[in-house]
Amino acid sequence: MLRIGTLLVFCIFSFGCQRAERYHAESAAKRAAIKSLKDAQTDELTPHWAWLETEARGTPIIFVPSSAKEWAGLPAFWNLPNPALGERTIHLGQEPLNLIVAMAAAKSQEAVKVKVPFGLPDPTPYLPAANPPTLEKWTLGKDLFFAKILTGEYKYACASCHDPEKGFADKLDQFSKAQRNTQSLINCVYNRHQFWDGRVGSLEEVIVRSLEDERPPGKGAPPPEKTHIWGGLVKTLSANKDYDWRFKEVFGIQQPTQDAIAKALATYMRTILSGNSLYDRAEAERIKKGLPSPSSAQYRPFLDEAALKSLSEPAERAGEVASLLETGHALFFGKAGCAQCHSGPLFRDGDFHNTGVAGLRDDPGRLHHLPPGLKENRLVGAFRTPTLRALPRTGPYFHEGGAANLEKVVAYYNNGVFDSPYLAKELRDPDDPGSRRELSLSDREVRALALFLRSLDGTAVDPGVANPPTTMKK
């Protein structure tokens, strides 16, 4: 008992009492004033800080990659919730143990499941925690993407330059504009860096950049309405009763905000997916059969009429096309060295390289956007390695749009790239690093490599994503 009493007294004195100190009346007054000020500030700021909400509202969107067991059973790209289980009433009449299982099943049925095209990795790790995708957010984002609301005259939409019919790009070359070549948004969910120079990370941040940020240093640019200019957009949407109400419904905020606009648009853009290419199917068959290297036999079973048409080849040349694809495959991963930078399932390394491409010669590229202490000579005039998927849909090529077709791209690397003191090491002669590399490909090899690049094109982006909304909102 004595020990217990001693312990109790110790606890009281250790944790139950405050250290004695001299009382200052003014300290209490100050504390009260500070508390009153904080309370007033909190009350005043609460409506404006609603963007801090990260909990998903509405119906969640779940990406299901081809590696998942349920992928094969999903009938389409979009798989809407199944009401057959009774959804929110499924738990009624259940025993406690069965209740947990039933509620979990109901919850899984309430999500929209996106069947990720074959060959693409799972997009889930690329989704920011602050912007979980929902169907309602996606629908709002799609409407914003196609709505011509970017200027006072309502002339331009995101889709004006990122046209779904043009591979979510615009197909303008270096001779028709002074800005960098518009990049495609296909499979943009996987990008760790955005823009050619990688100046931002997330898709959300792309949408809130400024006018000057869109102009390559020292170069002219088209009118502001043709660039990513979002100043005034909040005001425009707030003045529209329909949009004002929809932002309340989707985000629970009093009015549209820049942050909410960015979240809605980014949610939509992350579903612009294309995969299931001829290469994906042929490579899966090669792995399944345990073949050590590519062969024409690997491609031949997949060269049906539709596949040959996508390669711009006639049906009667299927045998020759299979042989060329075998050659192009071997060149890509071997002699031509393409896979040094264009690697992995997305055919890009996430890095930046100076390729010596003519045009915008005084554009510092990646170097301009790196802070002091992280700058490297190799990043002078360096640009982000683009994905090679969906290539036939997304030309012209290079950051300045200088190559009209894939044959010209291959010819550029084959004939010897333009020399530069900052040229990427991958493009230098391995036996003489001071010189640029020359591939010395034959005409047949150039054709074969270009054909292989075309085989990386997948099926078209799902119509539910690519087609404009049936009812456009202004």
C-alpha atoms as one frame of an Amber mdcrd trajectory, in Angstrom:
protein
   0.000   0.000   0.000   2.819   2.359   0.886   4.381   1.815  -2.518   1.062
   2.463  -4.263   0.523   5.655  -2.278   4.007   6.894  -3.065   3.501   6.163
  -6.761   0.154   8.003  -6.734   1.680  11.080  -5.127   4.522  10.981  -7.658
   2.070  10.868 -10.568   0.022  13.741  -9.199   3.030  15.972  -8.778   4.572
  14.909 -12.093   1.580  15.203 -14.374  -1.254  16.840 -12.499   0.263  20.134
 -11.454   1.659  23.109 -13.317   5.033  24.538 -12.365   4.592  27.577 -10.125
   5.427  30.918 -11.774   4.866  34.599 -11.156   1.444  35.698 -12.416   1.395
  38.505 -14.953  -1.994  40.073 -15.520  -0.879  41.451 -18.863   0.108  37.929
 -20.014  -3.445  36.691 -19.537  -4.775  39.707 -21.430  -2.341  39.130 -24.246
  -3.224  35.459 -24.438  -6.911  36.293 -24.593  -6.299  38.869 -27.324  -4.210
  36.441 -29.358  -6.861  33.732 -29.027  -9.566  36.186 -30.068  -7.498  37.255
 -33.097  -6.835  33.647 -34.140 -10.522  32.798 -33.829 -11.456  35.779 -35.960
  -8.877  34.904 -38.580 -10.020  31.287 -38.662 -13.639  32.292 -39.108 -12.693
  34.699 -41.873 -10.446  32.246 -43.762 -12.495  29.076 -43.456 -14.430  29.430
 -46.750 -11.266  30.212 -48.677  -9.372  27.249 -47.318 -11.886  24.696 -48.558
  -9.354  23.631 -51.188  -7.463  21.858 -48.436 -10.151  19.156 -48.510  -8.647
  15.986 -49.990 -11.386  13.455 -49.268 -12.948  12.203 -52.501 -16.529  13.301
 -53.075 -18.793  11.207 -55.245 -18.074   7.962 -57.075 -14.395   6.876 -56.955
 -12.551   5.935 -60.136 -10.268   2.906 -59.831  -7.655   2.010 -62.448  -7.378
  -1.727 -63.122  -4.110  -2.689 -64.924  -3.746  -5.809 -67.065  -1.692  -7.408
 -64.285  -4.806  -7.571 -62.063  -6.873 -10.764 -62.015 -10.150  -8.944 -62.639
  -8.824  -7.122 -65.726  -9.772  -9.855 -68.219 -13.333  -9.924 -66.907 -13.953
  -6.200 -67.382 -16.010  -5.797 -70.571 -15.040  -2.246 -71.564 -12.794   0.714
 -70.803 -15.450   2.199 -68.513 -17.086  -0.195 -66.079 -19.835   1.528 -64.149
 -21.075   0.445 -60.703 -23.200  -2.681 -60.702 -26.588  -2.109 -58.981 -27.326
  -5.835 -58.893 -26.042  -6.239 -55.326 -28.430  -3.671 -53.937 -25.585  -1.221
 -53.263 -26.339   0.722 -50.093 -29.003  -1.706 -48.825 -26.830  -4.791 -49.205
 -26.064  -4.865 -45.492 -29.704  -5.232 -44.369 -30.521  -8.508 -42.654 -26.895
  -9.691 -42.555 -25.151 -11.409 -39.651 -22.232  -9.401 -38.190 -19.521 -11.393
 -39.965 -21.387 -11.395 -43.278 -22.131  -7.701 -42.829 -18.464  -6.762 -43.160
 -18.083  -8.805 -46.332 -21.336  -7.473 -47.799 -20.470  -3.825 -47.120 -17.015
  -4.276 -48.639 -18.599  -5.824 -51.737 -21.101  -2.975 -51.997 -18.340  -0.414
 -51.695 -16.307  -2.073 -54.473 -19.382  -2.103 -56.704 -19.885   1.640 -56.185
 -16.610   2.536 -57.887 -16.120   3.126 -61.603 -13.388   0.808 -62.836 -11.198
   1.875 -65.742  -9.726  -1.012 -67.715  -6.191   0.209 -68.394  -5.169  -0.670
 -71.970  -2.912  -3.723 -72.284   0.794  -2.961 -72.101   0.489   0.111 -69.872
   1.595   0.087 -66.229  -0.786   0.748 -63.346  -1.487   4.527 -63.195  -2.376
   4.390 -59.485   1.142   5.165 -58.153   1.162   8.282 -60.337  -1.988   9.761
 -58.764  -1.419  12.526 -56.191  -2.982  11.841 -52.793  -4.470  15.341 -52.783
  -6.570  14.635 -55.874  -8.202  11.186 -55.760 -10.195  10.682 -58.975 -13.992
  10.608 -58.916 -16.533  10.339 -61.695 -18.095  13.686 -60.829 -14.705  15.412
 -60.863 -13.881  13.722 -64.175 -17.153  14.829 -65.796 -16.604  18.426 -64.747
 -12.994  18.285 -65.950 -14.013  16.936 -69.350 -16.551  19.726 -69.812 -13.896
  22.293 -68.905 -11.394  20.696 -71.313 -13.717  21.104 -74.309 -15.440  24.360
 -73.330 -14.228  27.497 -75.107 -13.841  29.577 -71.976 -10.186  30.597 -72.011
 -10.741  34.122 -73.347 -13.346  36.814 -73.018 -14.413  36.094 -76.581 -14.784
  32.358 -75.864 -12.526  31.381 -78.765 -10.287  28.709 -77.288 -10.479  25.531
 -75.230  -7.830  23.081 -74.058  -9.002  20.906 -76.946  -8.151  23.673 -79.417
  -4.444  22.810 -79.183  -4.761  19.324 -77.680  -7.191  18.091 -80.318  -8.374
  14.474 -79.806  -8.544  14.032 -83.583  -4.866  14.968 -83.800  -3.551  12.745
 -81.036  -4.392  15.343 -78.359  -1.806  17.611 -80.002  -2.119  20.079 -82.894
   0.252  18.835 -85.643   1.764  22.277 -86.242   5.404  22.322 -87.334   8.259
  24.758 -86.737   7.335  26.840 -89.756   3.798  27.595 -88.614   4.467  28.837
 -85.075   7.211  30.324 -82.929   6.566  28.273 -79.826   7.622  24.750 -78.958
   5.835  21.819 -80.522   2.611  21.011 -78.661   3.043  17.769 -76.766   0.381
  15.093 -76.848  -1.619  14.382 -73.696  -1.935  10.665 -74.459  -0.715   8.677
 -71.428   0.215  11.934 -69.647  -0.804  10.353 -66.330   2.626   8.695 -66.230
   4.659  11.887 -66.646   6.830  12.816 -63.687   7.670  16.089 -65.438   5.475
  18.222 -67.686   6.398  20.367 -70.699   9.479  19.862 -72.846  11.739  21.421
 -70.206  10.076  19.705 -67.229   9.471  22.931 -65.385   6.561  21.515 -63.387
   5.768  18.143 -61.896   2.064  17.381 -61.584  -0.662  17.899 -64.161  -2.442
  20.123 -61.649   0.456  22.571 -61.729   0.430  22.738 -65.539  -2.945  24.370
 -65.418  -1.961  27.273 -63.179   1.214  28.489 -64.859   1.580  32.092 -65.969
   1.841  33.824 -69.331   5.581  34.461 -69.214   6.212  30.854 -68.250   4.803
  29.770 -71.603   7.338  31.708 -73.633  10.704  30.117 -74.377  13.330  32.579
 -73.090  14.260  35.197 -75.675  11.604  34.048 -78.141   8.305  35.495 -79.255
   5.103  33.658 -78.512   1.596  33.548 -79.925  -1.164  35.632 -78.317  -1.912
  34.835 -74.661  -5.223  33.181 -75.508  -3.314  30.420 -77.318  -1.182  29.536
 -74.298  -1.910  28.167 -70.828  -3.335  31.408 -69.451  -5.758  30.930 -66.601
  -5.950  34.381 -65.098  -9.593  35.447 -64.976 -10.907  31.917 -65.486 -12.113
  31.693 -61.893 -14.076  34.891 -62.402 -15.515  33.619 -65.693 -16.677  30.339
 -64.173 -18.030  32.032 -61.036 -20.218  34.271 -63.205 -21.710  31.188 -64.868
 -24.550  29.873 -62.691 -24.256  26.330 -64.017 -20.519  26.013 -63.373 -20.813
  27.819 -60.050 -23.388  25.253 -58.911 -21.378  22.287 -60.239 -18.241  23.287
 -58.330 -20.356  23.487 -55.169 -21.722  20.018 -55.884 -18.393  18.360 -56.769
 -15.999  20.052 -54.344 -18.271  21.455 -51.655 -16.820  24.951 -52.079 -18.607
  28.272 -52.258 -17.311  29.151 -55.730 -14.880  27.837 -58.371 -11.236  28.138
 -57.343  -8.032  27.770 -59.294  -7.180  24.693 -57.276 -10.528  23.003 -57.983
 -10.283  23.806 -61.700  -6.834  22.219 -61.791  -8.025  19.104 -59.962 -11.003
  18.575 -62.269  -9.006  19.018 -65.477  -6.144  16.821 -64.277  -8.593  14.064
 -63.311  -9.955  14.032 -66.854  -6.542  14.128 -68.531  -5.331  11.120 -66.541
  -7.826   8.927 -68.394  -6.445   9.797 -71.857  -4.888   6.364 -72.346  -3.717
   4.359 -75.348  -2.063   0.942 -75.292  -2.580  -2.562 -76.648  -0.178  -1.925
 -79.509   0.961  -4.497 -82.046   4.285  -4.555 -80.209   2.567  -5.211 -76.851
   0.684  -8.223 -78.179   3.631  -9.653 -80.100   6.015  -9.198 -77.184   3.582
 -10.871 -74.785   3.400 -13.843 -77.154   7.205 -14.011 -77.373   7.522 -14.068
 -73.588   4.750 -16.623 -73.270   6.535 -18.974 -75.667   9.905 -18.331 -74.070
  11.524 -17.107 -77.288  14.908 -15.513 -76.525  14.879 -12.910 -79.318  12.355
 -11.247 -81.633  11.434 -12.955 -84.876   9.068 -12.462 -87.786   7.038 -15.389
 -86.431   6.419 -13.314 -83.324   4.635 -10.621 -85.369   3.013 -12.590 -88.183
  -0.066 -13.873 -86.242  -1.024 -10.313 -85.340  -0.744  -8.784 -88.809  -4.408
  -8.840 -89.730  -6.022  -6.319 -92.044  -6.555  -3.748 -89.289  -2.945  -4.021
 -88.055  -1.516  -3.643 -91.555  -3.721  -0.637 -92.186  -2.408   1.008 -89.021
   1.110   0.454 -90.375   0.093   1.911 -93.769   0.947  -1.390 -95.438  -1.162
  -3.427 -97.907  -2.535  -6.824 -96.876  -0.550  -8.760 -99.488   2.749  -7.699
 -97.889   2.129  -9.209 -94.479   5.115 -11.575 -94.744   7.524  -8.791 -95.695
   6.135  -6.539 -92.963   6.749  -9.250 -90.344  10.359  -9.539 -91.518  10.834
  -5.752 -91.373   9.384  -5.622 -87.876  11.851  -8.257 -86.744  14.694  -6.141
 -88.160  13.333  -2.921 -86.675  12.881  -4.548 -83.278  16.487  -5.731 -83.262
  17.763  -2.307 -84.380  15.758  -0.439 -81.736  17.186  -2.480 -78.872  20.570
  -3.013 -80.479  22.563  -1.250 -83.182  20.462   1.943 -83.330  20.581   2.346
 -79.544  17.081   3.846 -79.290  16.347   1.949 -76.077  19.137   3.782 -74.246
  16.712   6.684 -73.770  13.388   5.189 -74.845  13.153   2.357 -72.342  10.535
   0.564 -70.285   6.839   0.070 -71.026   6.401   3.781 -71.789   9.510   3.971
 -74.006  11.045   6.902 -72.198  13.552   7.280 -69.390  12.120  10.324 -67.607
  15.373  12.229 -68.214  16.396  15.179 -70.386  18.819  15.081 -73.330  20.402
  17.473 -75.787  19.782  15.861 -79.183  21.351  18.632 -81.253  18.050  19.312
 -83.011  18.034  22.495 -85.099  15.640  25.301 -84.195  15.324  27.368 -81.015
  19.095  27.080 -80.730  19.253  29.699 -77.977  16.618  27.936 -75.871  18.423
  26.669 -72.730  15.785  23.979 -72.210  15.971  22.074 -68.941  18.920  24.079
 -67.616  16.842  27.242 -67.317  14.503  25.706 -64.748  17.023  24.114 -62.422
  18.034  25.943 -59.231  21.654  26.910 -58.551  23.630  23.932 -57.379  21.714
  21.466 -59.554  22.661  22.760 -62.993  24.678  20.514 -65.313  26.284  21.229
 -68.674  24.580  18.184 -70.167  21.215  19.896 -69.586  21.992  22.919 -71.758
  19.458  22.748 -74.576  18.157  19.451 -73.188  14.522  18.436 -73.428  12.356
  15.725 -71.917  12.484  12.304 -73.559   8.993  11.848 -74.995   7.140   8.553
 -74.920   7.150   6.686 -78.228   3.659   5.326 -77.767   0.954   6.610 -80.147
   3.635   8.114 -82.396   1.684   8.025 -85.696  -1.047  10.079 -84.009   1.182
  12.737 -82.476   3.477  14.148 -85.166   5.327  16.306 -86.039   8.319  15.331
 -83.956  11.079  16.903 -81.831  10.554  19.822 -79.469  10.418  22.300 -82.348
   8.314  20.175 -84.704  11.082  19.868 -87.293  10.436  16.282 -88.460   7.184
  15.736 -90.333   7.236  11.923 -90.241   9.010   9.007 -88.595  11.260   8.339
 -91.595  12.717  11.837 -91.148  13.239  11.196 -87.452  15.198   8.011 -88.188
  17.102   9.737 -91.005  18.190  12.514 -88.631  19.771  10.083 -86.197  21.131
   7.905 -88.984  22.955  10.639 -90.877  24.571  12.077 -87.799  22.898  14.491
 -85.432  23.809  18.175 -85.379  26.907  18.560 -83.259  26.804  20.462 -79.996
  29.268  20.775 -77.122  26.409  19.625 -74.884  25.260  16.731 -77.047  23.953
  13.766 -75.022  26.532  11.052 -74.456  24.124   8.495 -75.929  24.489  10.269
 -79.281  28.275  10.339 -79.261  30.608   7.829 -80.820  31.481   5.321 -78.063
  34.967   4.937 -79.552  35.460   8.685 -79.913  33.328  10.614 -77.366  34.387
  13.893 -78.955  32.497  13.005 -82.137  28.841  12.445 -82.847  27.663   8.938
 -83.569  26.647   7.799 -87.041  24.442   4.734 -87.362  25.146   3.979 -91.042
  21.808   2.230 -91.502  20.838   0.954 -94.946  17.650   2.171 -96.631  15.945
  -1.080 -95.655  17.023  -0.659 -92.036  15.723   2.925 -91.954  12.379   1.679
 -93.247  12.354  -1.220 -90.779  13.082   1.006 -87.791  10.374   3.504 -88.781
   7.942   0.611 -89.196   8.803  -0.708 -85.740   8.104   2.748 -84.266   4.674
   2.631 -85.887   4.047  -0.734 -84.244   4.170   1.041 -80.865   0.907   2.805
 -81.679  -1.998   1.420 -79.676  -5.744   1.472 -79.996  -7.474   4.831 -80.118
  -8.322   6.637 -76.892 -11.718   5.464 -75.665 -14.544   7.448 -77.332 -16.039
   8.251 -73.942 -12.862  10.164 -73.190 -12.000  11.545 -76.631 -15.421  12.656
 -77.884 -16.651  16.115 -76.883 -19.514  16.224 -74.360 -22.898  15.961 -76.044
 -24.019  19.145 -74.311 -21.334  21.792 -74.315 -21.473  24.307 -71.480 -20.173
  27.814 -71.736
